[in-house]
Amino acid sequence: MSPKNVFLIGLTDTDRARLRSIRNADRYVFHGVLDPAEFLETYDFPIKDMLMRAEDQLRRWEADSGKTVDGIGAYLDFPVSTMLPLLCARLGRRGPRLESLLKCEHKYWSRLVQNEVIPQHIPRFQAFDPFDDNVWAQIGRAEPIWIKPIKACGSMLGFYIENQEQFDDAISRIRKQIHLISEPFNYILQQAALPKAVTDVAGHFFLAESIIRGWQCTLEGYVIDGDIQPLGFIDSLRYENGISFFRYEYPSVLPDTVQQEMFSIARTVIAHTGLDNCAFNIEFFWNLEQDAIWLLEINPRVSQSHSDIFEKVDGQSNQQVTVQVACGETPDFPRGQGVFACAAKFFWRIFSGDARVTRVPTDEEIRGVEKRYPGTVIHPQVKEGMKLSDLLEQDSYSYAICHLFIGGRDRKELLDTYMRCTEMLPFEFSQL
């Protein structure tokens, strides 16, 4: 039987290597669609042109090779995630419908859909126009709120707001930057059949939500031919500011009963969106004091941040699911067959404001640390000479200078290894 040709939008060399190690990798040939730099190294997304070039690349490949595109997949955030259903529809390949995907990706539409079936598990929410000078009078509350774009890239332009002064500062930043996302997202919205309540909420709008607190975790799963299945739960632990992520840790330490209830909520809402033939991850909070589970957001893709830690614990990357679902195959995902009992992705962050990078670890220094702690993978996010503010997809309160993927026997070993790695890796900065 000939191997299946699977095309992944924005495929990087790192993920191509990871895909070669998935189960039965010899059954597939992996191809990239467009240069990953178009998605990872810029906020300039000429989305109409990108879609035309991607479609042309796929059709020319079929014509030149005499073979068939057997599956189209995606694992990156916007705009890749929203390109997937359009390309699948244009090529007549299996994939999620655009409207069902937008019921997850469009944060306001998603809340409307969630409110129809799980109202007790979502916070109070309200859409607003950040270019309306009177908006604080409409959304200002005595309690803190969180504001975020209706379509975000990572944690970009998300703000914790306690008063009007903080809100005004956030609005100043938002008005300067939101066009980077809103303009390409508006083009995507024009391709979909939207309900009136969503049509009036343009791509530059924001969402204001009451604060939800508790133990944060993410459920990864997939749905194929209407069958919704879990992969696993990953804990999301934050720094002391309660906003910036410190690490993603797998497997979750949440009680089984809580995980089961979260999956029940996920099945209900995923079915209601109509999402199908797609991987997903859903972020939750469990508030023990309130005995409450809150749904934060739905992302219609696997989390690339979790790929390495799944592989360390289960012996297989979650990219296995991306590939098999794209090909219409039911994923055969292993459990607990990895080298480590637990694993985490750590975010080494700088909180002291913008600075210039004057020293990063050399390749030799990085390899030395990785050799000292087997299983550790180190990915610096900065280069010498750059400013921290040049980093893309950062939260509004810190800069992630390095990602470290670490496996261990238990949580203590993970944390100990992380601390030793940071002591051994020489990053240096100068104030601007």
Secondary structure, DSSP 8 states (H G I E B T S, - for coil): ---EEEEEET--HHHHHHHTTSTTGGGEEEEEES-THHHHS-S---HHHHHHHHHHHHHHHHHHHS----EEE--S-TTHHHHHHHHHHHHT-S---HHHHHHHHSHHHHHHHHHHH-GGGS--EEEE-TT-TTHHHHH--SS-EEEEESS-STTTT-EEESSHHHHHHHHHHHHHHTHHHHHHHHHHHHTS---HHHHTS-TT-EEEEE---SEEEEEEEEEETTEEEEEEEEEEEE-TTSSSEEEEEES--S-HHHHHHHHHHHHHHHHHHT--SEEEEEEEEEETTTTEEEEEEEESS--GGGHHHHHHHHSS-THHHHHHHHTT------SS-SS-SEEEEEEEEE-S--EEEEE---HHHHHHHHHHSTT-EEEE---TT-BGGG-SS--SS-EEEEEEEEEESSHHHHHHHHHHHHHHS--EEEE-
